[in-house]
């Protein structure tokens, strides 16, 4: 067999294998949308009442009410939220599909707990439809945050109890599109990853650590400067553990330790904004596009496959044909073609129309 044909055959086999992965990724993304959008997790309650039983009942009721408000923040555009009327108890109970008790502790006259509330999608959509607002689903993508402090002596240990770690632990991110967990920093974490490896971005060590947390995104958030006095510099690096992409979060100067809570809030706000630009799913319309993916190398197909699988607005991807120099796909998506173009651009993909043919390729 001529060398050129042999090489094309090998590439075609590899591309076909990767195509199966793309179809699986597209289906998993579509399934994740419903699962994430109507589950509100990590609601902390602390309620006092006449006795422990009444305190527990009131705590669960409070968690459901707070979850309904957080659901509105997640599903309704900011300009429309004021149009959503409050829920009465009967309709709220009808909307709640289940309550998960993550942690709970009852003491005389007091109930302290962390709860997850899952809403029935159809009931929640009907409630919002009655309000006359459009549902805009934002798929949450959790992140693991590794707070580091680099001083004169180098990078502090993962379990260092400093103001930067405390700033991240104080953030309430449960209702955001990027709920965060702060790395524990215990001996198990330190055996997988050192502070120096996190600082330099050792991907193998980050992957070892992530076997424990299973986070789709890891944020290494670093403060550089003297703990005791002087200005500080805050920066972050975002690692996508599914696609392997690495991106910088712009550095922010901070006058001193007293401003670290605000710095953490601003950094998280940027993360939330960046993910929302990709994670919004408008289910009131959907469409289908036939697209061509030009391929110069195997790496082009790998990039397209990974990035498409990470976009929640992509409902499904079918591979119509696959050659060494091109792939023909059919993409089913939520929203309009123009919205899909903007979303894919945020995910590092360029979707253009040339005459009557749509073309998709890495940016």
N, C-alpha and C positions, 0 to 999 in steps of 0.2 A: 504494500500500500504506500503511495507517495507520502512524503513527510507532511506536506500541507494538508492532505485529506485526513491523515492520522491525527494531527493536532486539532483540526476542526471537530473530529469525532469525539476526542477526549473532552474538549471544551463543551460540546453539546451535552455530553453525559453529565458533566459537572453542573451545567446550567439547569438541566432537567431536575437534578436532585435539589438544587436551590429553589426551583420553582415550587416544588411541593412544600418547602418551608414557607414560601410567601403565601400560598393559599391558606396554610394553617395559621400563619400570623394574622392574615386578614380576618379570618373567622374568629380568632381569639379576641381581636380588638373589638369586633362587633359585639361579642358576648360581654366583654368587660364594661361596655357602656352602661347597660342596664343595671349591672351589679353594683357599680360604683355610685351612680348618680342618685339613687334613692336610699342609700345607707349612710346615716350620719353617725360617725364613730367618736369615741373618746369624750363623751359629755360628763363632766364632773358635777355632782350635786352634793350639797351639804344642807340638810333641812332639819329643823327642830319642830316638834309638835307635842301634843299632850302625852303621847306614849310612842313606843318604838313602831308599832304597827301603823299608826296614823302617819308618822314621820316617813315611813317607807312608801306608803301610798302617795303622799304629797311629793316625795322625791321623784318617783316614777312619773307622776303627772307633770312635774316641772321639766324633767328631761324630755318628755314628748313635746311640750310646748316650745322649748328651746330648739329642739330638732326641727320642728316645723318652720321656725323662723330661719334657721340655717339652710333648710331646703329651699326656701324662697331665694335666699342669697345665691344659692348655687344654680337654680334653674331659671331665674327671671333676670332680665337685663336691669341694671341699676335704675334706669329712668322709669321703669314700670313697677317697681316694687311697692311704691306707695298706693297702687291701685288694688293690691291684694288685701281683701278684708280679713279680719281675725277669724280664727276657727272656733266654733263652739266645741264643747267636750265630746259630744256624740259624733260629730263628723271627724274629729281628730282621732278618736278611738277606731272608727271605721277605716281610716287611712293607714293606721299603723299595722303592719303585717307581723311585727315581732319586736321584742326587746331582749337584748343580750346583756347579761350581767357580767361585766369584765371583772370588776372588783366591787365588793360591798361589805359594809360593816355597820351593824346596828348596836347602838348603846342606848341606855334609857333616855327617851324623849328626843333621840337624834338618829339620823340616817345619813351615812356618808358612802358614796358609791361613784363608780365610773361605768357608764352605760353606753351601749350602741342601740340606735333606733333604726329599724328598717321599715320604709313605707311601701305600700302597694302602689306600683307605678300607675296603674289605671285609675285608681282613686285619686292619687295626687294630681294627675293630669286633668281629671274632670274638675277638681277644685280650682285649678288655675284657669282652665277654660271658662268656667263660670265667672271668673274675674275679668275675662276679656284680655288676658295677656298671653303672649306667645312663650312657649317653653324653649329655653335655650340650655341644653344640658352641657355641663362642664365636667369632664371625667377627671377625677382626682388622680394624682400621681404622687405617692408618698416619696419622701426623701430622707435619707440618713445624713445627719449633720455631724461632722467631726470638727469640733472647735479646737483650734490650736493657738498657743501663745508663744511667739518667738522673741526672746529677750536677749540680753548681752551674753548669757551663758548657753544660748542655743534654744531648741524647741523643748518646751515643757512636756512632761509625760501626759499620756492620754487621760489619766485620772486626776490631773491637777485641778483643784477646786478654785478656779479664778473667776473674776467678774465676767469674762467672756462666755464661759460655759454657763454661768448662772443666767446671763442675758438670754441665751437660747432656750434654757429650760423654762424661763418665765413666759415665753411667747405662747399664746393660744392660737394654734393654727388648724384646729380641728375642722373649721368650716371653710377653710381655704381650698384651692385646687392643688396645693402642695402641702399636705400635712406632714410635719417633720417629727422625727425621733432623734434624740441626741444620743450619740454613742455612749455606752455605759462606761467604757474605759477600764473595766475590771481586768483581772488576770487572764480571762479567756480572750478578751479583745487584744490585750497586749501580746499574747502568744501568737496571734494571727498577724498583727500589724503594729509596728513601732510608730512613735510620733514622727520620727525622721522620715520613715517610708511614706507616711501620709503627706508630709510637707512637700516631698519631691514628686509625689504622684506615682508611686510604684503600683502599677495596675494589678500585678499579680498579687501583691499583699492586700490591696483593696478588695480583690475578688475573694481572697481567703476570709477576710473579715465579713464579707457579705454573705458567706455561707450561713452565718448566724442570723442576719437581719433580713435577707431576701428583699432588699430595697431596689427598685428600678433605677433610682438616682442616688448618688452620693455627692454631698457637698463638703469640700474641705474649706472651712472658713477660718482664716488666719488673722490674728492681730500681731503686729510687729511694733515693738517699742518697750520702754521701761514701765514696769507695773506700778512703780511708786510715783513717778512724776513725768511730765512732758507729754507732747502730742503722740498720737498713735496712728498707725496706718492699718486699715481693715480691707481685706480682699478675699475673694473666694474663687474656687475652681469647681466646676460642675462636671461630674463623670456620669455619662449615660451607661449603665451597666448592661443594657440590652444591645445597644448599637456600637458601643465602644467610643462614641464621640466624646470629646473633651472641649470645654469652653470656659472662658474666663468671665468672672463677674467683676465688674469694674471696681477698682480700689476707691475707698472713701477715706479722706482724712478725718480724724476724730481728735477733739481737743484733749480728752482725758477719759479715764475709766467711767466717769459718771454718764458719759454719752453712749456707752456700749449697748445699752438696752435699745436705744433709738437706732443705732447702727445695725443691730441684728434685725430689728423690725423693717428697716429700709432694705436690707439685703434680701430678706424673705419676700418683701413686697415685689422686688424685681423678679425673683424666681417665680412668684405667683403670676405676675403679669406675662412673663415669657411663656409659661406653660399654657395659660389661658388662650394665648394667640394660636395655639395648636389644638387645644383640648375641647373647644366649643363644638357641640353637635346640634345643629338645627334640624329637628325631626319633622318640621312641618312641610318639608319638601325633600325630594331625593331624585337622583338621576344616574345615568350610566354613560360612560365615555369609553370609546375604543381608542387606545393609545399605542404608539410605537415607542420603544425604548432603544435608541441607538447604543450599540455596545462596541467599545474599542478594546476593552480588556475585561477579564472576569471580575475584577474589582468594581467596575461600573455596575454590574448586575447585583453584586452583593450590597452595594450602597443603596441602590433603589429598593431592593427587597426589604432591607432593614428599616429604612426610613418610611416606606409605605406602611409597614406593620406597626409603626409607632404613632400613626395618625388616627385618632378615634373617629374622625369624619369618614374615613374609608370603611365602608361596610363589608365589602368583599372584593377580592381580586381573582380573576380567572386568567390563566395563561393560555392564550389561543394557539400560539406557535412560538418556538424558541430556536434560534440559530446562533451561530458563533458571533454574528455581527449585529443582531437585533432580536428584540422580543416583542411580540404582539400581545397586549393585555386588554382585558375589559375590566374597568374599575366601576364598581357600584359605590355610591357615596351619598351622604346626607348634605342637604343644602343645594346651592347653585354651583355651576361650573366656575363662576367668578370667585365665589367664596372658597372653593376647593383650590383654585390657583393661589390665593393668598395664604391659605393654610399650608399647602405644600411648600410654598416659598419659605415659611418659617421653619419647616422641617428640613430645609436644605435641598429641595427639589424644584426644578423649573418646568412648569407645564405651559407649553405654547401651542398655538394653532397655526399651522403652515398650510395655506389653502384650505382643503377639507380634512386635513389630517392633524390630530393632536400628537404632540411629541413630548416625552417626559425624560428628563435626564438630571443628574446631580448638578447643583449649582457650582 
